[in-house]
Structures are given as C-alpha cells and as structure tokens.
Amino acid sequence: MQERVEDGCATVGSMAVDWARYLAAYHRDNPGITERVLSRSTHGEVGDPYRWLRSGLPQESGVVVDVAAGNLPLRPLFSRDTRYIGCDLSESELALAAGQGRSGMVLADINRLPLADACADAAVSSMGLMLVTSPQAALNELARVLRPGGALALLLPAQWPLRPIDVLPLVSLSWALKGPGSMPNVIGARRARRLIRRAGLVPLDIRRARFRLPIRSAADAELAVAALYTPGRSEKQRKRAIAALKHLAPNGELPVPLLRVIARRSPAD
Ligand SMILES: C[S@@+](CC[C@H](N)C(=O)[O-])C[C@H]1O[C@@H](n2cnc3c(N)ncnc32)[C@H](O)[C@@H]1O
C-alpha cells in the first residue's frame, strides 16, 4: 500500500499514521532486522544485496558516509583503512552495531549531517531514502557532503523484477495485510534519475535485481513479515500473513526485488 506523507503524517487506508514515531518505535524494537533479511537474500550472480551495493562503489573509498545506516551492515564490506561514518537516527540500531564490533557510528538525521561540505569520497544508503519525508532534501544533503568526482550508491525496494512463482505468495501477503508493507515513498528508476539530477549529481547506472529469500521454516515466515513496515495493521492481520507464508516452507521463497542506483558528483563541480 503506497502512502501519502504530509507533514510527517501518512495515510494507511483511512488511518493517519505518524511515520516518524512509527519508524522510531519499529527500529527501537527491531534493531538489525533489515540485515537479518537482506543477508539471507541471495542472487546467483551478485551475491547478497549489500555486496551488490558495495560493488557499485570504487574499491578504494577513502572517506565513506553511510546514511540510514541501521546497525552498519555495510561496514565490514569496506577495508579497515576506509574512514567509514555510519549515520542513523536510531540509538538501538547504533547500539547493536557497537555490540557487533562495528565502528564509525554517528547519531544523525540524513537531512542534517554533521559533516563538512565535500568531505566524502563516497556516500551510500541501503534501504533508507524511501523512508524520509523528502528524498530530494536527503539527496541534496548527500550531494553536499560528496567531494567533486565522489561516488554515490543507493539501494531501494522495487516492485519488479518478479517471477510467475512470486504471484501467489505476494497476493496472499497483500490480502492478509490489506496491501503490501508500507513506506512513505515509492522511488522507481525514473524518479531516482530525476532526484539525482536535481541534486546536481550524474546518474551512471540504475538497475534492478530480484533476490530470493528462502522460506524454510515458520521462523523464516515470521521474520519475513516482521521485516515489513506494517503501520496501522493489527496483530491478527500480521498473524494471518505469517500463516500464509508458512505454507511456503520448507522449499519456498519470497522475492526481494531491489533497485540499485549509482551516481557521482561531477569532477568539474
Ligand atoms: C530499512 S532500515 C536500513 C538499515 C540499513 N541501512 C540496512 O540496509 O540494513 C532504515 C534505517 O533508516 C533509519 N532512518 C530512517 N529515517 C532516518 C533519518 N531521517 N535519518 C537517519 N536515519 C534514518 C532507521 O532508523 C533505520 O535504521
């Protein structure tokens, strides 16, 4: 279900949801949940979504700013020499990162990064930009901290590619939850390109890939549903969604279609 966000308030069906409050509580109660799902999601050629995202940036990255970084799942994919700065609004996510031995975390809003202009060689954001009230303002902020010639890599949820075998589980899930998981923004390839250009950056490569999340057990079904943002849905609806996915075990899968956007700041800026 797509939502309209106005002044931080989203509408789910006829219900008004305070997104900022919902997000803060969700990540307080479920730190690391995105990593638990994405690190289990695979693609025959590109590995997991984090490796795919990382592979869009230069090997030697200098200073890297990761925004909406969660529990910093990208940190281990950069070398020890990289000056990695992972910014997130959730104290629970950052505390989990610290407990996992990951360093470089900063409690900060994507819209107001406590960083100097042109300080970063690369900026990255995995599954964050669709959550903010203004993706344009967030991208402008990323463009501000990138040095001329610096690289940007974004990962976003997508609606396709899908396979015929995906239809049944997705329909069951949508039926149980009265719509798929919710997010304030849907950012497809065309919108991503427009946002990137308006931020003064140059889009280089925008592509989608379908990752597969195996559903081998009831626990996998529970994790898949827990990992969706479901504001305004009841516990009964969530249980119905889990029950629908449990039928996929032990050999089923859910699709995880993702969009990867690679851009850079012009060296001439
Ligand atoms: C779907 S999780 C992604 C986490 C991590 N990047 C990953 O891929 O595993 C989204 C993250 O965005 C963070 N977030 C949401 N709005 C934010 C904002 N305005 N500024 C900074 N972080 C934000 C949340 O706290 C959450 O950790």
The ligand as an ORCA input file, in Angstrom:
! r2SCAN-3c Opt
* xyz 0 1
  C      15.340     -0.295      6.457
  S      16.498      0.261      7.649
  C      18.014      0.081      6.740
  C      19.197     -0.099      7.651
  C      20.499     -0.472      6.923
  N      20.913      0.575      6.018
  C      20.346     -1.768      6.205
  O      20.235     -1.768      4.970
  O      20.339     -2.812      6.869
  C      16.237      2.002      7.606
  C      17.077      2.786      8.596
  O      16.876      4.178      8.327
  C      16.929      4.872      9.543
  N      16.338      6.195      9.313
  C      15.059      6.492      8.990
  N      14.898      7.815      8.837
  C      16.116      8.383      9.046
  C      16.607      9.718      9.019
  N      15.802     10.754      8.739
  N      17.901      9.935      9.285
  C      18.741      8.889      9.579
  N      18.334      7.603      9.610
  C      17.040      7.355      9.357
  C      16.183      3.969     10.506
  O      16.485      4.262     11.852
  C      16.697      2.603     10.052
  O      17.823      2.214     10.792
*
